[in-house]
Amino acid sequence: MQLEFRKLILIGLLAFLVMTLFQRWTVFQQERLAETTPASDSVKLDEEIPQTPESVAQPPESDAVPTSDAGEVAEGEKVRVKTDLIIAEIDLNGGDITKLDLLKHPVSVNTPEQPFELLKQGGTDIFIAQSGLIGKQDRQYPNHKTQYRAEKLDYELEPGTDEIKVKLNWKSPDNVTYNKVYTFRRDDYRLDVDFEIDNRSSAQWQGYLYAQFQRSDVQTEQFGFFGTPTYKGGVIYEPVEKYQKIDFGDIENNKLNLTTDTGWVGMLQHYFVGVWLPQNQGPFQFYSKSINRGGQPLYNIGYKTTTPLSIPAKAQATLNSQAYIGTKEQDRLKAQNVDGLILTVDYGWLTVIASPMFWVMNEIYKLVKNWGFVIVIVTILLKLLFFPLSAASYKSMAKMKKFQPRLMTLRERYGDDKQKLNMEMMKLYKQEKINPMGGCLPILVQIPVFIALYWVLLESVELRQAPFIGWIKDLSLKDPFYVLPVLYGASMFVMQKLNPAPIDPMQQRIMMALPLVFTVLFLWFPAGLVLYWLVNNLLSMAQQWYITRKYA
C-alpha cells in the first residue's frame, strides 16, 4: 500500500513537470506566431457594433464635420488629462480614450518614472475604450469614428479641486448639438462618460448609447498556475449567472448576446481591469464581436441600451455611462459599491478560501507594512492552524523510519515475491499499529489552503512590486539572484533525510532528484511564493525533527 502511494505521488509530480514544460512551450509558440501587422481603420461601424433593427446609422462623412472655430482643436489631435492617479489621452477622432497610464504603478521597480500603460493604441497591443450613439438611418449620430472638437488640449487636476470635466463637441447636419463629457475625479479610477444632446431640429430625436472595449490578444510574460498565462479577456456580471468570463475564443464565435436589467461588462487582465457600468434605465444588451483590421483580429465587448431615448424638438436630454479603468485593488473595488466587481480579483474555484485569507493578510500588512513579512507571518499562522494534522503526519513518518530496518529485511527476504512482500508489510503495520497513509492524508487536507494562498500571491495587485528585504524588490517576480529557490531546494533535501527512505532503489533515486528538479522549477516562480514554501519547509523541518527525535 505504501509503495503504491509513493508511485502515485511520483506519477503526479512527473505529470506536473510535463504539463509545466508543455504549457510554457505553447506560450512560447503563441508569442512567436503573434501578428505584427499594423492596424488600419477599414472596418464599418455596423461590423463593430451589433445593430438593432432601427440602429443602422453610419459614421458621418467628412463633409458633415463642422469647420473649426477659434480656440478649437484640429483633426487627429489628442486631449491630455492628468489627475493624481492617471494620465489619459482622448483622441478627438472618435472621442475615445486611447491611452491611460497608471501613475501609482510603474512598469517595473527599476523604472519608477515610467507608468504602466493600461489603455494603448498603436502597434499590435491595442486596448481602448470606445463609446457613442446610434439610431435611425435618417440621422447622423456621434460614434467612435466622429471628428470632435475641444476647447483645449491639456487638462490637469489642480490642488483644491476634486474633478476635471472634459467636453467634446460635435454638431450634426440636421442641427443637433452633441457634447461628449468626460468627468475624472481625484483618487478614483471611476469616470463618467455622458452624452448631452441638444435637439435644435424640428423633429423628435431618438437614439441609443453604446460603450465597448476593443483590444487585441497579445501574449504577456505574466504566468499563473502550472506556468499558464493569467486570464486576459472579457468578463461580465449579471443577476442570473453572476460573474462570467467571455474569452477571446468566445468573442470570436460571437457568443455573447445577452439582455439584462443590470450588471456590467469589461476586459480583464493580470492586476488590472476596465469595465463599463451602465447608468441609464435598462434593459441593456451585452454583446461581443470580433473584427479583422489590417490582418489583425480585434475583440470587442460592451453594452448598448435597448430602449431608445426620445427628445422632443427644441429640447435637451443626457445619456449617461460610467467606467472603472484601473487596478484591481480590493479596497477600491469594494468602495465602488458595484455588485460582483470584487470578483474581477480572480481566485478561481478557491475564492471561498482565498478571499478571507487576503483579508487577514491585508490586516496584517496594516501593522507590519511589508508584504514579505506578511507572507512569513501567514505561513506561521497556517502552520499553527494545521499543527495537529502535521503532527499526526510526522508521527506516522517517524514510526515508519523507526521500522525501516525491519522493512528492508522483509524486502531482502521476499524481494522476488511482491505479493508476499506486501502481505508481510501489511502484517507488520497492523502488528505495530502503523498507518502507512498517515503521513500523506493530513497533507492532502491542507492542499486547498496552499493553492488558495498561491492565488492570493499571484492575483493580488497589492503585492505587485512589493519589496521584501535586500535584493528582493518585487515579490511578484522571480528572485533575481535565485537565492530563495536554492534555499528551498536545500530545505527539501534536508526534509527528505528526515523522512523514511523508499524501499525501492529506483524510487530512492527519483526522490533524491526531486530537490534539484523543484529548485530549477522554482527559479521562475514569484519570489513571494518561493518565500512561502521556504518558510513552510523550515517550520516543517523543525516540527519533523522534534517529532522524529521523540519517537526514535
C-alpha positions in Angstrom: 0.0 0.0 0.0 2.9 2.3 0.9 4.7 1.5 -2.4 1.6 2.1 -4.4 1.0 5.5 -2.8 4.6 6.5 -3.4 4.3 5.6 -7.0 1.1 7.7 -7.2 3.0 10.7 -5.8 5.8 10.2 -8.3 3.4 9.9 -11.2 1.7 13.1 -10.1 5.0 15.0 -9.8 6.1 13.9 -13.2 2.7 14.9 -14.7 3.2 18.3 -13.1 6.5 18.8 -14.7 5.4 17.6 -18.1 2.3 19.9 -18.0 4.5 22.9 -17.0 7.0 22.3 -19.8 4.2 21.8 -22.4 2.3 24.9 -21.4 5.4 27.0 -21.4 6.2 25.7 -24.9 2.7 26.6 -26.0 3.0 30.2 -24.7 6.4 30.5 -26.5 4.9 29.3 -29.8 2.0 31.8 -29.4 4.3 34.7 -28.8 6.5 33.6 -31.8 3.5 33.5 -34.1 1.8 36.7 -32.9 0.6 39.1 -35.6 2.8 42.1 -36.4 0.7 43.7 -39.0 -0.1 47.4 -38.1 -3.8 48.3 -37.6 -5.6 50.3 -40.2 -9.1 51.8 -39.9 -11.0 50.0 -42.6 -14.0 48.5 -40.7 -17.5 49.7 -41.0 -19.4 50.7 -37.9 -22.1 48.0 -38.3 -19.3 45.4 -38.3 -18.1 46.6 -34.9 -21.4 47.1 -33.1 -24.4 44.8 -33.3 -27.3 46.9 -34.6 -30.9 46.9 -33.5 -33.4 47.0 -36.4 -33.6 50.8 -36.5 -30.0 51.4 -35.4 -28.3 51.4 -38.8 -26.8 54.9 -38.9 -23.3 55.1 -40.4 -20.4 57.3 -39.4 -20.7 60.9 -40.5 -18.9 61.7 -43.8 -16.0 64.2 -43.6 -18.1 67.0 -45.2 -20.6 66.7 -42.3 -17.9 67.8 -39.8 -18.3 71.5 -38.9 -15.3 73.7 -39.6 -13.2 74.5 -36.5 -13.9 77.8 -34.7 -11.3 79.8 -32.9 -9.7 78.0 -30.0 -10.8 74.6 -31.1 -8.5 71.7 -31.9 -7.8 70.4 -35.4 -8.5 66.9 -36.6 -6.5 64.0 -35.2 -5.1 65.6 -32.1 -5.3 64.3 -28.5 -6.7 65.8 -25.4 -4.4 65.0 -22.4 -5.9 64.7 -18.9 -3.8 64.3 -15.8 -5.1 63.5 -12.3 -3.3 62.2 -9.2 -3.8 58.6 -10.4 -3.8 58.6 -14.2 -2.7 60.3 -17.4 -5.3 59.8 -20.1 -5.4 60.7 -23.8 -8.7 61.2 -25.6 -8.5 61.1 -29.4 -10.6 63.7 -31.0 -11.1 61.4 -33.9 -13.8 59.3 -32.2 -13.7 60.9 -28.8 -12.4 57.7 -27.2 -9.8 57.0 -24.5 -6.9 55.6 -26.5 -4.2 55.8 -23.8 -4.3 55.6 -20.0 -1.2 55.4 -17.8 -1.3 54.5 -14.1 0.9 56.9 -12.2 1.0 54.9 -9.0 2.0 51.7 -10.8 5.2 51.9 -12.8 6.2 49.3 -15.4 8.9 47.9 -13.0 10.7 48.8 -9.8 13.7 49.7 -12.0 11.8 52.4 -13.9 9.7 54.2 -11.3 9.3 57.2 -13.6 7.6 55.1 -16.3 3.9 54.5 -15.5 2.2 51.3 -16.6 0.2 51.8 -19.8 -3.2 50.1 -19.4 -5.0 51.5 -22.4 -3.0 51.9 -25.5 -3.3 52.3 -29.3 -0.8 51.5 -32.0 1.2 48.5 -33.0 -0.2 45.1 -32.2 -1.0 45.7 -28.5 -4.3 47.5 -28.6 -6.7 48.2 -25.7 -9.0 51.2 -26.0 -12.4 52.4 -24.5 -15.0 53.4 -27.1 -18.5 54.9 -26.8 -21.0 56.6 -28.9 -24.6 56.9 -30.1 -26.6 55.1 -32.8 -30.1 55.5 -34.1 -32.3 55.7 -37.1 -30.9 55.8 -40.6 -32.3 59.3 -41.4 -30.0 60.9 -38.9 -26.2 61.0 -38.2 -25.0 60.2 -34.7 -21.7 60.8 -33.0 -19.8 57.5 -32.6 -16.2 56.3 -32.2 -15.4 57.5 -35.7 -16.8 61.0 -35.4 -14.4 64.0 -35.5 -15.0 66.0 -32.3 -13.8 69.5 -31.3 -12.5 70.6 -28.0 -11.7 73.9 -26.3 -8.2 72.9 -25.2 -5.8 70.0 -25.4 -4.4 69.8 -21.9 -6.2 69.4 -18.5 -4.7 68.8 -15.1 -6.3 68.3 -11.7 -5.4 71.4 -9.7 -4.8 71.4 -5.9 -8.0 72.0 -4.1 -10.2 70.7 -6.9 -11.7 67.2 -6.9 -12.7 66.7 -10.6 -11.9 67.6 -14.2 -14.6 67.9 -16.9 -13.5 67.5 -20.5 -16.2 68.5 -23.0 -16.0 67.4 -26.6 -18.4 68.9 -29.2 -19.9 67.8 -32.5 -22.9 69.2 -34.4 -24.8 67.1 -36.9 -26.1 68.4 -40.3 -29.7 68.2 -39.0 -29.0 70.8 -36.3 -28.5 68.6 -33.3 -25.6 69.5 -31.0 -23.8 66.8 -29.0 -21.5 67.2 -26.1 -19.5 64.2 -25.0 -18.4 65.0 -21.4 -15.7 63.1 -19.5 -15.5 63.6 -15.7 -12.3 62.4 -14.0 -12.1 62.5 -10.2 -9.4 62.7 -7.6 -8.2 59.4 -6.1 -10.6 57.4 -8.2 -10.3 55.2 -11.3 -14.0 55.6 -11.9 -15.0 58.2 -14.5 -18.2 59.4 -16.1 -18.9 59.5 -19.9 -22.1 61.5 -20.6 -23.7 62.5 -23.9 -25.5 65.8 -23.7 -28.0 66.1 -26.6 -29.5 69.4 -27.6 -32.1 68.7 -30.2 -32.4 72.0 -32.1 -34.1 70.4 -35.1 -37.8 70.5 -35.8 -38.3 66.7 -35.3 -38.2 64.3 -32.4 -34.8 62.8 -31.7 -34.3 59.1 -30.8 -31.1 57.2 -30.2 -29.2 54.6 -28.2 -26.0 54.6 -26.3 -23.2 52.0 -26.6 -19.9 51.6 -24.8 -17.3 48.9 -25.5 -13.7 47.9 -25.0 -11.6 46.9 -28.0 -8.4 45.0 -27.7 -6.0 42.7 -29.4 -4.8 39.3 -28.0 -1.1 39.8 -27.3 0.7 37.3 -25.0 2.3 38.7 -21.9 5.0 37.4 -19.6 2.8 37.0 -16.6 2.5 33.4 -15.6 -0.1 31.6 -13.5 -0.6 28.1 -12.1 1.4 25.4 -13.9 3.1 28.1 -16.0 0.0 29.2 -17.9 -0.7 32.9 -18.5 -3.1 34.6 -16.1 -6.5 35.2 -17.6 -6.9 38.0 -20.1 -10.2 38.6 -21.9 -13.8 39.6 -21.5 -15.9 39.5 -18.3 -19.5 40.2 -17.5 -21.7 40.3 -14.4 -25.5 40.0 -14.5 -28.0 38.9 -11.8 -28.8 35.4 -13.1 -25.5 33.7 -14.0 -23.4 36.2 -11.9 -19.7 36.5 -12.9 -18.7 35.0 -16.2 -15.6 35.0 -18.4 -16.0 35.6 -22.1 -12.6 34.7 -23.5 -11.3 35.7 -26.9 -12.4 32.4 -28.4 -16.0 33.1 -27.2 -15.8 36.6 -28.7 -14.5 35.1 -32.0 -17.7 33.0 -32.1 -20.0 35.9 -31.2 -21.1 34.1 -28.1 -22.3 37.0 -26.1 -25.8 38.4 -26.8 -27.5 38.9 -23.5 -30.3 41.2 -22.4 -30.2 42.2 -18.7 -31.6 44.9 -16.5 -28.4 45.5 -14.6 -24.8 44.4 -14.4 -21.5 45.4 -16.1 -19.2 44.3 -18.9 -15.5 44.7 -19.4 -12.0 43.4 -20.1 -9.7 41.8 -17.6 -6.0 41.2 -17.3 -3.5 40.4 -14.6 -3.8 43.1 -11.8 -5.9 45.5 -14.0 -9.4 45.8 -15.3 -11.6 48.0 -17.4 -15.4 47.8 -17.0 -18.4 49.7 -18.4 -21.1 50.4 -15.8 -24.5 51.1 -17.4 -26.3 54.1 -15.8 -29.5 54.7 -17.7 -32.6 52.7 -17.2 -32.4 49.2 -18.6 -32.7 46.7 -20.1 -29.3 46.6 -21.7 -27.8 44.3 -24.3 -24.3 42.8 -23.6 -22.6 41.9 -26.8 -19.2 40.7 -28.1 -17.8 40.8 -31.6 -14.5 40.1 -33.3 -13.3 42.1 -36.3 -10.3 41.9 -38.6 -8.5 45.2 -39.1 -5.5 45.2 -41.4 -5.0 41.5 -40.9 -5.1 41.7 -37.1 -8.0 40.3 -35.1 -9.5 42.7 -32.6 -12.1 41.8 -30.0 -15.0 44.0 -28.8 -17.1 43.5 -25.7 -19.6 46.1 -24.5 -23.2 47.0 -24.0 -25.9 49.2 -25.5 -29.2 50.5 -24.4 -32.2 48.7 -25.8 -34.9 51.4 -25.1 -34.4 54.5 -27.2 -34.1 57.9 -25.6 -36.7 60.2 -27.1 -36.1 64.0 -27.1 -38.8 66.4 -28.5 -37.8 69.1 -30.9 -36.1 72.1 -29.2 -35.4 70.1 -26.0 -32.3 68.6 -24.3 -31.5 65.4 -22.5 -28.5 63.3 -21.4 -27.4 59.7 -21.8 -25.1 58.5 -19.0 -22.4 55.9 -18.6 -19.6 55.2 -16.2 -16.4 53.2 -16.5 -13.8 51.9 -14.0 -10.4 51.6 -15.6 -7.6 50.9 -13.3 -6.1 48.4 -10.8 -7.8 45.5 -9.0 -7.0 46.9 -5.6 -9.6 45.3 -3.4 -10.3 48.3 -1.2 -11.0 50.4 -4.3 -13.2 47.8 -5.9 -15.3 47.5 -2.8 -15.6 51.2 -2.5 -17.3 51.3 -5.9 -20.4 49.6 -4.3 -21.0 47.6 -7.6 -22.3 44.1 -7.3 -19.7 41.5 -8.4 -16.9 43.9 -9.2 -14.7 42.4 -6.5 -14.9 39.1 -8.4 -12.5 40.6 -11.0 -9.8 39.6 -8.5 -10.0 36.1 -9.8 -9.0 33.5 -7.2 -10.8 30.8 -9.2 -12.7 27.9 -7.6 -10.9 28.6 -4.2 -12.3 32.1 -3.8 -14.2 31.0 -0.7 -10.8 30.3 1.0 -8.6 32.9 -0.8 -10.8 35.9 -0.1 -10.8 35.7 3.7 -7.1 34.8 3.5 -6.3 38.0 1.7 -8.4 39.9 4.2 -6.2 38.5 7.0 -3.0 39.3 5.1 -4.2 42.9 4.4 -5.0 43.4 8.1 -1.5 42.2 9.0 0.0 44.5 6.3 -1.5 47.5 8.0 0.6 46.6 11.1 3.9 45.5 9.6 3.9 47.5 6.3 5.9 44.8 4.5 4.3 42.1 2.3 7.3 39.8 2.7 6.9 39.7 6.5 3.1 39.3 5.9 3.8 36.1 4.0 6.1 34.8 6.7 3.5 35.6 9.4 0.7 34.0 7.5 2.8 30.9 6.9 3.4 30.6 10.6 -0.3 31.1 11.3 -1.2 28.4 8.8 1.4 26.1 10.3 -0.2 26.6 13.8 -3.7 26.1 12.4 -2.7 22.7 10.9 -0.4 21.7 13.7 -2.5 18.7 14.8 -2.6 17.4 11.3 1.1 17.9 10.7 2.0 16.4 14.0 0.0 13.2 13.1 1.7 13.1 9.7 5.2 13.4 11.1 4.4 11.0 13.9 3.4 8.4 11.3 6.6 9.1 9.3 8.7 8.8 12.4 7.3 5.4 13.2 7.9 4.4 9.6 11.5 5.4 9.9 11.9 3.6 13.1 10.8 0.3 11.5 12.8 0.9 8.3 15.4 -1.7 9.1 12.7 -4.4 9.5 11.1 -3.3 6.2 14.5 -3.7 4.5 14.8 -7.2 6.0 11.4 -8.1 4.6 12.4 -6.8 1.2 15.6 -8.9 1.2 13.6 -12.0 2.2 10.7 -11.6 -0.2 12.3 -9.4 -2.9 11.2 -11.7 -5.7 7.6 -12.2 -4.4 5.8 -8.8 -4.5 2.6 -10.3 -3.3 4.2 -12.0 -0.3 6.2 -8.8 0.5 3.1 -6.6 0.6 1.3 -9.2 2.8 4.2 -9.2 5.3 4.5 -5.4 5.3 0.8 -5.1 6.0 1.1 -7.6 8.8 3.9 -5.5 10.3 1.9 -2.4 10.0 -1.0 -4.0 11.8 1.1 -5.5 14.5 2.9 -2.2 15.3 -0.2 -0.1 14.7 1.4 1.9 11.9 -0.8 3.7 9.3 1.2 3.9 6.1 -1.2 6.5 4.8 -0.9 8.6 8.0 1.9 10.6 6.6 0.0 11.6 3.5 -3.7 12.1 4.2 -3.2 15.0 6.6 -1.2 16.8 4.0 -3.9 16.4 1.4 -6.4 18.3 3.6 -4.0 21.3 3.6 -3.6 21.4 -0.2 -6.6 23.6 -1.0 -5.3 26.2 1.5 -1.9 26.2 0.0 -3.3 26.6 -3.5 -5.6 29.4 -2.3 -2.6 31.2 -0.9 -0.8 30.7 -4.2 -3.6 32.5 -6.0 -3.6 35.3 -3.4 0.1 35.9 -4.0 -0.3 35.7 -7.8 -3.5 37.7 -8.3 -3.4 40.5 -5.8 -2.1 43.7 -7.3 -1.3 44.9 -3.7 1.8 42.5 -3.9 2.9 43.8 -7.3 6.3 45.5 -7.0 6.1 44.9 -3.2 9.6 44.7 -1.8 10.8 42.4 1.0 14.4 42.7 2.1 17.7 43.3 0.4 17.8 42.1 -3.1 14.1 41.2 -3.4 12.5 44.4 -4.8 9.3 42.8 -6.2 7.7 39.8 -4.6 5.5 39.2 -7.7 8.6 38.5 -9.8 11.2 35.8 -9.6 14.2 36.1 -7.2 16.8 38.0 -9.4 19.7 36.1 -7.8 17.8 32.8 -7.2 18.7 32.7 -3.5 15.2 31.7 -2.3 14.9 28.8 -4.9 18.3 27.4 -3.9 17.5 27.6 -0.2 14.2 25.9 -0.9 15.9 23.1 -2.7 18.3 22.7 0.2 15.5 22.6 2.7 13.7 20.0 0.6 16.8 17.8 0.6 17.1 18.0 4.4 13.4 17.1 4.8 13.9 14.0 2.7 16.7 12.9 5.1 14.2 13.2 8.0 11.7 11.0 6.2 11.8 7.3 5.8 13.5 6.4 2.5 11.6 4.4 -0.1 12.5 0.7 -0.1 12.6 0.5 -3.9 16.1 1.8 -5.2 14.5 3.4 -8.3 12.1 5.4 -6.1 15.1 6.4 -3.9 16.9 7.9 -6.9 13.9 9.7 -8.1 13.1 11.2 -4.6 16.8 12.3 -4.3 16.5 14.1 -7.7 13.3 16.0 -6.7 15.0 18.8 -4.7 17.1 19.6 -7.8 14.1 19.4 -10.1 12.0 21.7 -7.9 14.8 24.1 -7.4 15.1 24.6 -11.2 11.3 24.9 -11.5 11.1 27.5 -8.7 13.7 29.7 -10.4 10.8 31.3 -12.4 8.2 31.3 -9.7 7.3 34.6 -8.0 9.6 35.3 -5.1 6.6 35.7 -2.7 5.5 32.1 -3.5 9.0 30.7 -3.0 9.3 32.6 0.2 6.1 30.9 1.4 7.3 27.4 0.6 10.8 28.1 2.1 9.3 29.3 5.4 6.8 26.4 5.3 9.7 23.9 4.8 11.8 25.4 7.6 8.9 25.2 10.0 8.1 21.6 8.9 11.7 20.6 9.3 11.8 21.9 12.9 8.5 20.2 13.7 9.5 16.9 12.0 12.9 16.9 13.7 11.3 17.2 17.1 8.7 14.5 16.5 11.2 12.1 14.9 13.6 12.6 17.8 10.8 12.0 20.2 9.8 8.7 18.6 13.3 7.5 17.7 
